[in-house]
């Protein structure tokens, strides 16, 4: 999405303007390609935390 910029963001902005209950501002990320790696790390940490909180079956 980072390469598409406003081509993709503008329709998202219009949709959110019509449907969001509160005003929403959408910006292009400054992370660019790094966002994918950071998102994967965040997701892994979330999954690990969920698994640690699960009660053992026994």
mmJSON file of the N, C-alpha and C atoms, coordinates in Angstrom:
{"data_MODEL":{"atom_site":{
"group_PDB":["ATOM","ATOM","ATOM","ATOM","ATOM","ATOM","ATOM","ATOM","ATOM","ATOM","ATOM","ATOM","ATOM","ATOM","ATOM","ATOM","ATOM","ATOM","ATOM","ATOM","ATOM","ATOM","ATOM","ATOM","ATOM","ATOM","ATOM","ATOM","ATOM","ATOM","ATOM","ATOM","ATOM","ATOM","ATOM","ATOM","ATOM","ATOM","ATOM","ATOM","ATOM","ATOM","ATOM","ATOM","ATOM","ATOM","ATOM","ATOM","ATOM","ATOM","ATOM","ATOM","ATOM","ATOM","ATOM","ATOM","ATOM","ATOM","ATOM","ATOM","ATOM","ATOM","ATOM","ATOM","ATOM","ATOM","ATOM","ATOM","ATOM","ATOM","ATOM","ATOM","ATOM","ATOM","ATOM","ATOM","ATOM","ATOM","ATOM","ATOM","ATOM","ATOM","ATOM","ATOM","ATOM","ATOM","ATOM","ATOM","ATOM","ATOM","ATOM","ATOM","ATOM","ATOM","ATOM","ATOM","ATOM","ATOM","ATOM","ATOM","ATOM","ATOM","ATOM","ATOM","ATOM","ATOM","ATOM","ATOM","ATOM","ATOM","ATOM","ATOM","ATOM","ATOM","ATOM","ATOM","ATOM","ATOM","ATOM","ATOM","ATOM","ATOM","ATOM","ATOM","ATOM","ATOM","ATOM","ATOM","ATOM","ATOM","ATOM","ATOM","ATOM","ATOM","ATOM","ATOM","ATOM","ATOM","ATOM","ATOM","ATOM","ATOM","ATOM","ATOM","ATOM","ATOM","ATOM","ATOM","ATOM","ATOM","ATOM","ATOM","ATOM","ATOM","ATOM","ATOM","ATOM","ATOM","ATOM","ATOM","ATOM","ATOM","ATOM","ATOM","ATOM","ATOM","ATOM","ATOM","ATOM","ATOM","ATOM","ATOM","ATOM","ATOM"],
"id":[1,2,3,4,5,6,7,8,9,10,11,12,13,14,15,16,17,18,19,20,21,22,23,24,25,26,27,28,29,30,31,32,33,34,35,36,37,38,39,40,41,42,43,44,45,46,47,48,49,50,51,52,53,54,55,56,57,58,59,60,61,62,63,64,65,66,67,68,69,70,71,72,73,74,75,76,77,78,79,80,81,82,83,84,85,86,87,88,89,90,91,92,93,94,95,96,97,98,99,100,101,102,103,104,105,106,107,108,109,110,111,112,113,114,115,116,117,118,119,120,121,122,123,124,125,126,127,128,129,130,131,132,133,134,135,136,137,138,139,140,141,142,143,144,145,146,147,148,149,150,151,152,153,154,155,156,157,158,159,160,161,162,163,164,165,166,167,168,169,170,171,172,173,174],
"type_symbol":["N","C","C","N","C","C","N","C","C","N","C","C","N","C","C","N","C","C","N","C","C","N","C","C","N","C","C","N","C","C","N","C","C","N","C","C","N","C","C","N","C","C","N","C","C","N","C","C","N","C","C","N","C","C","N","C","C","N","C","C","N","C","C","N","C","C","N","C","C","N","C","C","N","C","C","N","C","C","N","C","C","N","C","C","N","C","C","N","C","C","N","C","C","N","C","C","N","C","C","N","C","C","N","C","C","N","C","C","N","C","C","N","C","C","N","C","C","N","C","C","N","C","C","N","C","C","N","C","C","N","C","C","N","C","C","N","C","C","N","C","C","N","C","C","N","C","C","N","C","C","N","C","C","N","C","C","N","C","C","N","C","C","N","C","C","N","C","C","N","C","C","N","C","C"],
"label_atom_id":["N","CA","C","N","CA","C","N","CA","C","N","CA","C","N","CA","C","N","CA","C","N","CA","C","N","CA","C","N","CA","C","N","CA","C","N","CA","C","N","CA","C","N","CA","C","N","CA","C","N","CA","C","N","CA","C","N","CA","C","N","CA","C","N","CA","C","N","CA","C","N","CA","C","N","CA","C","N","CA","C","N","CA","C","N","CA","C","N","CA","C","N","CA","C","N","CA","C","N","CA","C","N","CA","C","N","CA","C","N","CA","C","N","CA","C","N","CA","C","N","CA","C","N","CA","C","N","CA","C","N","CA","C","N","CA","C","N","CA","C","N","CA","C","N","CA","C","N","CA","C","N","CA","C","N","CA","C","N","CA","C","N","CA","C","N","CA","C","N","CA","C","N","CA","C","N","CA","C","N","CA","C","N","CA","C","N","CA","C","N","CA","C","N","CA","C","N","CA","C","N","CA","C"],
"label_alt_id":[null,null,null,null,null,null,null,null,null,null,null,null,null,null,null,null,null,null,null,null,null,null,null,null,null,null,null,null,null,null,null,null,null,null,null,null,null,null,null,null,null,null,null,null,null,null,null,null,null,null,null,null,null,null,null,null,null,null,null,null,null,null,null,null,null,null,null,null,null,null,null,null,null,null,null,null,null,null,null,null,null,null,null,null,null,null,null,null,null,null,null,null,null,null,null,null,null,null,null,null,null,null,null,null,null,null,null,null,null,null,null,null,null,null,null,null,null,null,null,null,null,null,null,null,null,null,null,null,null,null,null,null,null,null,null,null,null,null,null,null,null,null,null,null,null,null,null,null,null,null,null,null,null,null,null,null,null,null,null,null,null,null,null,null,null,null,null,null,null,null,null,null,null,null],
"label_comp_id":["UNK","UNK","UNK","UNK","UNK","UNK","UNK","UNK","UNK","UNK","UNK","UNK","UNK","UNK","UNK","UNK","UNK","UNK","UNK","UNK","UNK","UNK","UNK","UNK","UNK","UNK","UNK","UNK","UNK","UNK","UNK","UNK","UNK","UNK","UNK","UNK","UNK","UNK","UNK","UNK","UNK","UNK","UNK","UNK","UNK","UNK","UNK","UNK","UNK","UNK","UNK","UNK","UNK","UNK","UNK","UNK","UNK","UNK","UNK","UNK","UNK","UNK","UNK","UNK","UNK","UNK","UNK","UNK","UNK","UNK","UNK","UNK","UNK","UNK","UNK","UNK","UNK","UNK","UNK","UNK","UNK","UNK","UNK","UNK","UNK","UNK","UNK","UNK","UNK","UNK","UNK","UNK","UNK","UNK","UNK","UNK","UNK","UNK","UNK","UNK","UNK","UNK","UNK","UNK","UNK","UNK","UNK","UNK","UNK","UNK","UNK","UNK","UNK","UNK","UNK","UNK","UNK","UNK","UNK","UNK","UNK","UNK","UNK","UNK","UNK","UNK","UNK","UNK","UNK","UNK","UNK","UNK","UNK","UNK","UNK","UNK","UNK","UNK","UNK","UNK","UNK","UNK","UNK","UNK","UNK","UNK","UNK","UNK","UNK","UNK","UNK","UNK","UNK","UNK","UNK","UNK","UNK","UNK","UNK","UNK","UNK","UNK","UNK","UNK","UNK","UNK","UNK","UNK","UNK","UNK","UNK","UNK","UNK","UNK"],
"label_asym_id":["A","A","A","A","A","A","A","A","A","A","A","A","A","A","A","A","A","A","A","A","A","A","A","A","A","A","A","A","A","A","A","A","A","A","A","A","A","A","A","A","A","A","A","A","A","A","A","A","A","A","A","A","A","A","A","A","A","A","A","A","A","A","A","A","A","A","A","A","A","A","A","A","A","A","A","A","A","A","A","A","A","A","A","A","A","A","A","A","A","A","A","A","A","A","A","A","A","A","A","A","A","A","A","A","A","A","A","A","A","A","A","A","A","A","A","A","A","A","A","A","A","A","A","A","A","A","A","A","A","A","A","A","A","A","A","A","A","A","A","A","A","A","A","A","A","A","A","A","A","A","A","A","A","A","A","A","A","A","A","A","A","A","A","A","A","A","A","A","A","A","A","A","A","A"],
"label_entity_id":["1","1","1","1","1","1","1","1","1","1","1","1","1","1","1","1","1","1","1","1","1","1","1","1","1","1","1","1","1","1","1","1","1","1","1","1","1","1","1","1","1","1","1","1","1","1","1","1","1","1","1","1","1","1","1","1","1","1","1","1","1","1","1","1","1","1","1","1","1","1","1","1","1","1","1","1","1","1","1","1","1","1","1","1","1","1","1","1","1","1","1","1","1","1","1","1","1","1","1","1","1","1","1","1","1","1","1","1","1","1","1","1","1","1","1","1","1","1","1","1","1","1","1","1","1","1","1","1","1","1","1","1","1","1","1","1","1","1","1","1","1","1","1","1","1","1","1","1","1","1","1","1","1","1","1","1","1","1","1","1","1","1","1","1","1","1","1","1","1","1","1","1","1","1"],
"label_seq_id":[1,1,1,2,2,2,3,3,3,4,4,4,5,5,5,6,6,6,7,7,7,8,8,8,9,9,9,10,10,10,11,11,11,12,12,12,13,13,13,14,14,14,15,15,15,16,16,16,17,17,17,18,18,18,19,19,19,20,20,20,21,21,21,22,22,22,23,23,23,24,24,24,25,25,25,26,26,26,27,27,27,28,28,28,29,29,29,30,30,30,31,31,31,32,32,32,33,33,33,34,34,34,35,35,35,36,36,36,37,37,37,38,38,38,39,39,39,40,40,40,41,41,41,42,42,42,43,43,43,44,44,44,45,45,45,46,46,46,47,47,47,48,48,48,49,49,49,50,50,50,51,51,51,52,52,52,53,53,53,54,54,54,55,55,55,56,56,56,57,57,57,58,58,58],
"pdbx_PDB_ins_code":[null,null,null,null,null,null,null,null,null,null,null,null,null,null,null,null,null,null,null,null,null,null,null,null,null,null,null,null,null,null,null,null,null,null,null,null,null,null,null,null,null,null,null,null,null,null,null,null,null,null,null,null,null,null,null,null,null,null,null,null,null,null,null,null,null,null,null,null,null,null,null,null,null,null,null,null,null,null,null,null,null,null,null,null,null,null,null,null,null,null,null,null,null,null,null,null,null,null,null,null,null,null,null,null,null,null,null,null,null,null,null,null,null,null,null,null,null,null,null,null,null,null,null,null,null,null,null,null,null,null,null,null,null,null,null,null,null,null,null,null,null,null,null,null,null,null,null,null,null,null,null,null,null,null,null,null,null,null,null,null,null,null,null,null,null,null,null,null,null,null,null,null,null,null],
"Cartn_x":[0.825,0.0,0.872,2.066,2.889,3.237,3.327,3.668,2.467,1.285,0.08,-0.351,0.034,-0.265,-1.721,-1.968,-3.32,-4.266,-3.736,-4.618,-5.491,-4.928,-5.697,-6.242,-5.498,-5.912,-7.134,-7.262,-8.386,-9.738,-9.937,-11.216,-11.449,-10.39,-10.521,-10.957,-10.344,-10.728,-12.198,-12.637,-14.043,-14.981,-14.657,-15.491,-15.579,-14.432,-14.432,-15.178,-15.061,-15.776,-17.284,-17.754,-19.191,-19.674,-18.812,-19.28,-18.738,-17.662,-17.088,-17.943,-18.035,-18.818,-18.097,-16.782,-15.972,-15.032,-14.582,-13.66,-12.379,-11.95,-10.757,-9.797,-8.534,-7.5,-6.652,-6.454,-5.671,-4.45,-3.277,-2.014,-1.254,-0.432,0.47,1.568,1.916,2.935,4.312,5.084,6.475,7.378,6.837,7.633,7.852,6.954,7.023,7.182,8.199,8.36,8.635,9.173,9.451,8.161,7.061,5.793,5.394,5.703,5.356,6.104,7.395,8.195,7.741,7.487,7.044,5.663,4.806,3.481,3.569,4.487,4.669,5.193,6.124,6.658,5.557,4.759,3.672,2.666,2.331,1.378,1.948,3.215,3.846,3.809,4.082,4.036,2.614,1.628,0.23,-0.154,0.23,-0.088,0.607,1.874,2.612,1.948,1.518,0.854,-0.461,-1.239,-2.496,-2.236,-1.221,-0.923,-0.456,0.259,0.729,-0.428,-1.504,-2.647,-3.665,-3.517,-4.448,-4.264,-5.371,-5.287,-5.005,-4.106,-3.792,-4.99,-5.158,-6.231,-5.742,-6.498,-5.996,-6.985],
"Cartn_y":[-1.187,0.0,1.253,1.166,2.364,2.949,2.12,2.616,3.24,2.875,3.376,4.73,5.041,6.351,6.746,7.952,8.511,7.76,6.987,6.22,5.285,4.681,3.808,4.541,5.498,6.164,7.057,7.701,8.627,7.918,6.778,6.076,5.624,5.239,4.851,6.058,7.195,8.424,8.766,8.679,8.988,8.027,6.744,5.738,6.013,6.261,6.519,7.801,8.804,10.061,9.818,8.917,8.636,7.712,6.813,5.747,5.781,6.5,6.525,7.387,6.968,7.725,8.976,8.958,10.111,10.43,11.665,12.0,11.159,10.651,9.805,10.415,10.485,10.966,9.781,9.67,8.567,9.156,8.65,9.104,7.917,8.184,7.165,6.932,5.69,5.354,5.817,6.295,6.638,5.417,4.31,3.089,2.377,2.581,1.937,0.425,-0.17,-1.624,-2.199,-1.398,-1.872,-2.201,-1.622,-1.852,-3.319,-4.003,-5.417,-6.221,-5.989,-6.72,-6.392,-5.133,-4.741,-5.304,-5.351,-5.943,-7.435,-8.118,-9.55,-9.805,-8.985,-9.125,-8.867,-7.815,-7.489,-8.629,-9.188,-10.3,-11.5,-11.799,-12.922,-12.717,-11.502,-11.207,-11.339,-10.902,-11.04,-12.508,-13.332,-14.759,-15.407,-15.078,-15.641,-15.261,-14.011,-13.566,-14.314,-14.491,-15.24,-16.672,-17.305,-18.686,-18.809,-17.814,-17.842,-17.691,-17.032,-16.791,-17.92,-18.838,-19.959,-20.886,-21.437,-22.403,-23.78,-24.54,-25.873,-26.802,-27.606,-28.597,-29.826,-30.311,-31.465,-32.028],
"Cartn_z":[0.0,0.0,0.0,0.562,0.673,-0.686,-1.712,-3.039,-3.744,-3.331,-3.999,-3.469,-2.24,-1.658,-1.749,-2.249,-2.284,-3.209,-4.146,-5.031,-4.2,-3.162,-2.287,-1.069,-0.578,0.654,0.478,-0.645,-0.821,-0.753,-1.398,-1.226,0.222,0.911,2.321,3.143,2.892,3.606,3.369,2.115,1.8,2.516,2.495,3.15,4.651,5.282,6.72,7.057,6.208,6.443,6.478,5.614,5.552,6.673,7.145,8.028,9.457,9.703,11.053,11.976,13.226,14.198,14.667,14.575,14.947,13.781,13.658,12.563,12.648,11.506,11.43,10.423,10.798,9.894,9.448,8.145,7.587,6.91,7.286,6.704,6.152,5.169,4.66,5.69,5.911,6.891,6.437,7.375,7.076,7.182,7.669,7.813,6.484,5.563,4.251,4.373,3.757,3.747,5.136,6.045,7.403,8.154,7.731,8.419,8.376,7.286,7.174,8.226,8.355,9.341,10.756,11.035,12.375,12.686,11.699,11.895,12.186,11.513,11.75,13.155,13.601,14.959,15.977,15.771,16.694,16.764,15.617,15.577,16.336,16.142,16.848,18.354,18.791,20.225,20.764,20.001,20.429,20.58,19.608,19.667,20.852,21.077,22.209,23.529,23.649,24.876,25.092,24.023,24.141,24.598,24.034,24.404,25.839,26.321,27.707,28.687,28.275,29.148,29.11,28.168,28.079,29.27,29.761,30.854,30.257,30.871,30.364,30.44,29.429,29.406,30.16,31.097,31.818,32.682],
"occupancy":[1.0,1.0,1.0,1.0,1.0,1.0,1.0,1.0,1.0,1.0,1.0,1.0,1.0,1.0,1.0,1.0,1.0,1.0,1.0,1.0,1.0,1.0,1.0,1.0,1.0,1.0,1.0,1.0,1.0,1.0,1.0,1.0,1.0,1.0,1.0,1.0,1.0,1.0,1.0,1.0,1.0,1.0,1.0,1.0,1.0,1.0,1.0,1.0,1.0,1.0,1.0,1.0,1.0,1.0,1.0,1.0,1.0,1.0,1.0,1.0,1.0,1.0,1.0,1.0,1.0,1.0,1.0,1.0,1.0,1.0,1.0,1.0,1.0,1.0,1.0,1.0,1.0,1.0,1.0,1.0,1.0,1.0,1.0,1.0,1.0,1.0,1.0,1.0,1.0,1.0,1.0,1.0,1.0,1.0,1.0,1.0,1.0,1.0,1.0,1.0,1.0,1.0,1.0,1.0,1.0,1.0,1.0,1.0,1.0,1.0,1.0,1.0,1.0,1.0,1.0,1.0,1.0,1.0,1.0,1.0,1.0,1.0,1.0,1.0,1.0,1.0,1.0,1.0,1.0,1.0,1.0,1.0,1.0,1.0,1.0,1.0,1.0,1.0,1.0,1.0,1.0,1.0,1.0,1.0,1.0,1.0,1.0,1.0,1.0,1.0,1.0,1.0,1.0,1.0,1.0,1.0,1.0,1.0,1.0,1.0,1.0,1.0,1.0,1.0,1.0,1.0,1.0,1.0,1.0,1.0,1.0,1.0,1.0,1.0],
"B_iso_or_equiv":[0.0,0.0,0.0,0.0,0.0,0.0,0.0,0.0,0.0,0.0,0.0,0.0,0.0,0.0,0.0,0.0,0.0,0.0,0.0,0.0,0.0,0.0,0.0,0.0,0.0,0.0,0.0,0.0,0.0,0.0,0.0,0.0,0.0,0.0,0.0,0.0,0.0,0.0,0.0,0.0,0.0,0.0,0.0,0.0,0.0,0.0,0.0,0.0,0.0,0.0,0.0,0.0,0.0,0.0,0.0,0.0,0.0,0.0,0.0,0.0,0.0,0.0,0.0,0.0,0.0,0.0,0.0,0.0,0.0,0.0,0.0,0.0,0.0,0.0,0.0,0.0,0.0,0.0,0.0,0.0,0.0,0.0,0.0,0.0,0.0,0.0,0.0,0.0,0.0,0.0,0.0,0.0,0.0,0.0,0.0,0.0,0.0,0.0,0.0,0.0,0.0,0.0,0.0,0.0,0.0,0.0,0.0,0.0,0.0,0.0,0.0,0.0,0.0,0.0,0.0,0.0,0.0,0.0,0.0,0.0,0.0,0.0,0.0,0.0,0.0,0.0,0.0,0.0,0.0,0.0,0.0,0.0,0.0,0.0,0.0,0.0,0.0,0.0,0.0,0.0,0.0,0.0,0.0,0.0,0.0,0.0,0.0,0.0,0.0,0.0,0.0,0.0,0.0,0.0,0.0,0.0,0.0,0.0,0.0,0.0,0.0,0.0,0.0,0.0,0.0,0.0,0.0,0.0,0.0,0.0,0.0,0.0,0.0,0.0],
"pdbx_formal_charge":[null,null,null,null,null,null,null,null,null,null,null,null,null,null,null,null,null,null,null,null,null,null,null,null,null,null,null,null,null,null,null,null,null,null,null,null,null,null,null,null,null,null,null,null,null,null,null,null,null,null,null,null,null,null,null,null,null,null,null,null,null,null,null,null,null,null,null,null,null,null,null,null,null,null,null,null,null,null,null,null,null,null,null,null,null,null,null,null,null,null,null,null,null,null,null,null,null,null,null,null,null,null,null,null,null,null,null,null,null,null,null,null,null,null,null,null,null,null,null,null,null,null,null,null,null,null,null,null,null,null,null,null,null,null,null,null,null,null,null,null,null,null,null,null,null,null,null,null,null,null,null,null,null,null,null,null,null,null,null,null,null,null,null,null,null,null,null,null,null,null,null,null,null,null],
"auth_seq_id":[1,1,1,2,2,2,3,3,3,4,4,4,5,5,5,6,6,6,7,7,7,8,8,8,9,9,9,10,10,10,11,11,11,12,12,12,13,13,13,14,14,14,15,15,15,16,16,16,17,17,17,18,18,18,19,19,19,20,20,20,21,21,21,22,22,22,23,23,23,24,24,24,25,25,25,26,26,26,27,27,27,28,28,28,29,29,29,30,30,30,31,31,31,32,32,32,33,33,33,34,34,34,35,35,35,36,36,36,37,37,37,38,38,38,39,39,39,40,40,40,41,41,41,42,42,42,43,43,43,44,44,44,45,45,45,46,46,46,47,47,47,48,48,48,49,49,49,50,50,50,51,51,51,52,52,52,53,53,53,54,54,54,55,55,55,56,56,56,57,57,57,58,58,58],
"auth_comp_id":["UNK","UNK","UNK","UNK","UNK","UNK","UNK","UNK","UNK","UNK","UNK","UNK","UNK","UNK","UNK","UNK","UNK","UNK","UNK","UNK","UNK","UNK","UNK","UNK","UNK","UNK","UNK","UNK","UNK","UNK","UNK","UNK","UNK","UNK","UNK","UNK","UNK","UNK","UNK","UNK","UNK","UNK","UNK","UNK","UNK","UNK","UNK","UNK","UNK","UNK","UNK","UNK","UNK","UNK","UNK","UNK","UNK","UNK","UNK","UNK","UNK","UNK","UNK","UNK","UNK","UNK","UNK","UNK","UNK","UNK","UNK","UNK","UNK","UNK","UNK","UNK","UNK","UNK","UNK","UNK","UNK","UNK","UNK","UNK","UNK","UNK","UNK","UNK","UNK","UNK","UNK","UNK","UNK","UNK","UNK","UNK","UNK","UNK","UNK","UNK","UNK","UNK","UNK","UNK","UNK","UNK","UNK","UNK","UNK","UNK","UNK","UNK","UNK","UNK","UNK","UNK","UNK","UNK","UNK","UNK","UNK","UNK","UNK","UNK","UNK","UNK","UNK","UNK","UNK","UNK","UNK","UNK","UNK","UNK","UNK","UNK","UNK","UNK","UNK","UNK","UNK","UNK","UNK","UNK","UNK","UNK","UNK","UNK","UNK","UNK","UNK","UNK","UNK","UNK","UNK","UNK","UNK","UNK","UNK","UNK","UNK","UNK","UNK","UNK","UNK","UNK","UNK","UNK","UNK","UNK","UNK","UNK","UNK","UNK"],
"auth_asym_id":["A","A","A","A","A","A","A","A","A","A","A","A","A","A","A","A","A","A","A","A","A","A","A","A","A","A","A","A","A","A","A","A","A","A","A","A","A","A","A","A","A","A","A","A","A","A","A","A","A","A","A","A","A","A","A","A","A","A","A","A","A","A","A","A","A","A","A","A","A","A","A","A","A","A","A","A","A","A","A","A","A","A","A","A","A","A","A","A","A","A","A","A","A","A","A","A","A","A","A","A","A","A","A","A","A","A","A","A","A","A","A","A","A","A","A","A","A","A","A","A","A","A","A","A","A","A","A","A","A","A","A","A","A","A","A","A","A","A","A","A","A","A","A","A","A","A","A","A","A","A","A","A","A","A","A","A","A","A","A","A","A","A","A","A","A","A","A","A","A","A","A","A","A","A"],
"auth_atom_id":["N","CA","C","N","CA","C","N","CA","C","N","CA","C","N","CA","C","N","CA","C","N","CA","C","N","CA","C","N","CA","C","N","CA","C","N","CA","C","N","CA","C","N","CA","C","N","CA","C","N","CA","C","N","CA","C","N","CA","C","N","CA","C","N","CA","C","N","CA","C","N","CA","C","N","CA","C","N","CA","C","N","CA","C","N","CA","C","N","CA","C","N","CA","C","N","CA","C","N","CA","C","N","CA","C","N","CA","C","N","CA","C","N","CA","C","N","CA","C","N","CA","C","N","CA","C","N","CA","C","N","CA","C","N","CA","C","N","CA","C","N","CA","C","N","CA","C","N","CA","C","N","CA","C","N","CA","C","N","CA","C","N","CA","C","N","CA","C","N","CA","C","N","CA","C","N","CA","C","N","CA","C","N","CA","C","N","CA","C","N","CA","C","N","CA","C","N","CA","C","N","CA","C"],
"pdbx_PDB_model_num":[1,1,1,1,1,1,1,1,1,1,1,1,1,1,1,1,1,1,1,1,1,1,1,1,1,1,1,1,1,1,1,1,1,1,1,1,1,1,1,1,1,1,1,1,1,1,1,1,1,1,1,1,1,1,1,1,1,1,1,1,1,1,1,1,1,1,1,1,1,1,1,1,1,1,1,1,1,1,1,1,1,1,1,1,1,1,1,1,1,1,1,1,1,1,1,1,1,1,1,1,1,1,1,1,1,1,1,1,1,1,1,1,1,1,1,1,1,1,1,1,1,1,1,1,1,1,1,1,1,1,1,1,1,1,1,1,1,1,1,1,1,1,1,1,1,1,1,1,1,1,1,1,1,1,1,1,1,1,1,1,1,1,1,1,1,1,1,1,1,1,1,1,1,1]
}}}
